Amino acid sequence: MPWRNELQQQHSQRKSDSLWRTLTTVDSPPDRTIRVDGKNVLNFCSNNYLSLANYPSLIAAATDATQKYGTSTSASHLIAGHNTLHANLQQTIAEFTGAEKAILFSTGYMANLAVPDTLLGRNDLLIQDRLNHASIIDGGKLATAKLRRYAHNDFAAAEKLLKATEHDRKLLITDGVFSMDGDVAPLAELKAVCQQNNALLLVDDAHGFGVIGERGVGSLEAAGLKPTGNVLLLGTLSKACGSFGAFVAGDAVYIDTLIQHARPFIYTTALPSGVVAASTKAIKLLQTESWRREKLQENIQYFRDAAQQHSLSLTDSTTPIQPIIIGDNVTALKLSQKLLERGFMVVAIRPPTVPAGEARLRITLMTDHTHADIDRLVDALTK
Ligand SMILES: Cc1ncc(COP(=O)(O)O)c(C=O)c1O
């Protein structure tokens, strides 16, 4: 069959399985309300957890930096793209997270491609939680190390995998806060298991960084840990920080290895100065103001109480990611469309992003949501 026809047939199949994905064009910043198809709707599917993505002081930092340093860095980090702002941000991240050193990546996806491929070789072992984010799974596909996966959050199963092998080096990767479920990995147990088995632990805290922990450092801080010794932290700057980019923080020996050998760091243009300045400003705000995370936590609790009063079935997530598991794709999609008609943006997440039979409405909360917004959502969900 000609290639074109084959693709068209695949498209028809995808549509009849309710798996066809469409691009929704938003015509506004990612605030609590967004403009979709000429209509303002309440936004319950953004990773802008702390409502910083359209915040005046971040915009001012990005604008000033752009005026001073231009729109592009026009070179990779190791050529001439690494400027004072990148150096400052790396230092700020290292200090804030309690790490010896940090390295910037253009996206969290690229950071996840970089770490296993750079730190592991053919004779090594990579083990992962089954529900890890797609970018971690793809990092595993790129690496030459042997890949094994363990049942979600099952640190005893992870330990068995670590004990069963004679590999030279072992790396365990887990989401800190799971992106589609909102639950938090048992990091203290995973760290202990890794330590006892001479393995390195990498925590991808894309959804915990800025949100949880006493100072907002994330799920490691909430577990009483730091990115030192056998622990590495990967964070994104595009979610709670309202900016763009990512970092890996840890002991200098690992970060230096990434600078020397990580292809997704070396062979790409350094982040634009505007987003780097916005990221630094966001981290300064995390350090000096706690009201955003407190208000967010309060919104999470308010949503959970209201949903439970209306007998909506929730998972036991305590983070801004509050999924409602629907099951089949058709129903999840229909509910999402109905919610949009009623003025709520809540996207249906379907396989392969989540396991088959576990399609869901992934509700995310942010600091700027009001109790009235949440009441309206719960009311619409109940109906
Ligand atoms: C757990 C996790 N890791 C990594 C990423 C990728 O980050 P980025 O959007 O910066 O590529 C995401 C993004 O959505 C994520 O949820």
The ligand as an ORCA input file, in Angstrom:
! r2SCAN-3c Opt
* xyz 0 1
  C       7.951     14.589     34.641
  C       8.335     15.431     33.451
  N       9.615     15.451     33.069
  C      10.015     16.176     32.016
  C       9.121     16.930     31.285
  C       9.592     17.678     30.092
  O       9.894     18.991     30.424
  P       9.942     20.104     29.310
  O       8.533     20.515     29.063
  O      10.797     21.177     29.893
  O      10.553     19.475     28.097
  C       7.780     16.947     31.660
  C       6.872     17.778     30.888
  O       5.907     17.931     30.643
  C       7.371     16.165     32.758
  O       6.089     16.133     33.114
*
